[in-house]
Amino acid sequence: MSKRNRRVKIFSTAPQSSDHQPDDYLQKIADIARWSEANGCEGILIYTDNRILDPWLVSQVVVEHTDHLAPLVAVQPAYMHPYAVAKMVTSIAFLYRRRVYLNMVAGGFANDLVSLGDNTPHDRRYERLVEYVSIIRNLLRLTAPFTTNGEFYHVENLKLQPALDPALMPEILVSGSSEAGRQAAEAMDAIAVEYPKPASEACHRVDEGRECGIRIGIIARENSADAWRVAQARFPHDRKGQLKHQLAMSTSDSVWHSQLSRLAEDDSKENVYWLVPFQTYKTFCPYLVGSYDMVAAELRRYLDLGYTTFILDIPPDEEELSAIRSVFQLADAGVAR
């Protein structure tokens, strides 16, 4: 297992093209990328699915409007061969001297995969990811032609050109909410990202030597009442959204989706941990809502459990990212100790 720098890494998230018109989407991506870099983010997650633009083209917009922000590109094996992924990584490195991260997607919405003729069961998709990532890494690391005859992929005398600068080798992230995901993360030596329970309900610390992360939204203000006003205005209770959520649940075999839905049944404003945005299909992660001190204390608990990678929800504006940066600074100072 490789030894990583256990520093805290924060990623924002890029908006989805399905939520925008062509004439404003390009500007929105550029703006959020610049805000993210200015507020200390390591990188920015770029989604992939059947409804939205190609994430590699969106990542190029990110790279061209920032100095060092790293695209965290979602990669779905059903969409492209592992050689094509390695080629994109080395092409961005060659053209822009920029590192990327890879967020490996097994695929939680069965209808998307069925449309592509992919009926691979949930756990087998994670086994496929392990083989897929192995090919990508070998292509990026080796200078000699590479051959493998695996269960899912076969390549013979395959060589990547131009070669990747070793300093720009991508790190791999993968969902770690299911047992299959956790096993795949360990096999790939990847950062396992969870959709977390409240920190108080976590049953164990992150194993020493592993790197894990969480996917979380944050709304924090000087006092809790102001934070809740912002949260409820941004994510009001919405019956139509609840019906969309229920429909998504019926077509998903995602373990994290099911876990969050069960947690949402016990949700109250008294807690920092909030699931209404998830319940109403406005986003796909829990939120932490409250005063700076309260949210920082909850973040500190996650840090103390060993989580070091944080993927934020799509930021509505630069001021929100600035507030989140302040919360992380407080958490790093040890508010919850």
Secondary structure by P-SEA (a helix, b strand, c coil): cccccccbbbbbbbbbccccccccaaaaaaaaaaaaaaacccbbbbbbccccccaaaaaaaaaaaccbbbbbbbbbcccccaaaaaaaaaaaaaaccbbbbbbccccccaaaaaaacccccaaaaaaaaaaaaaaaaaaaccccbbbbbcccccccccccccccccccbbbbbbbcccaaaaaaaaaaccbbbbcccccccccccccccbbbbbbbbbbbcccaaaaaaaaaaaccccaaaaaaaaaaaaacccaaaaaaaaaaccccccccccccccccccccbbbbbccaaaaaaaaaaaaaacccbbbbcccccaaaaaaaaaaaaaaaacccc
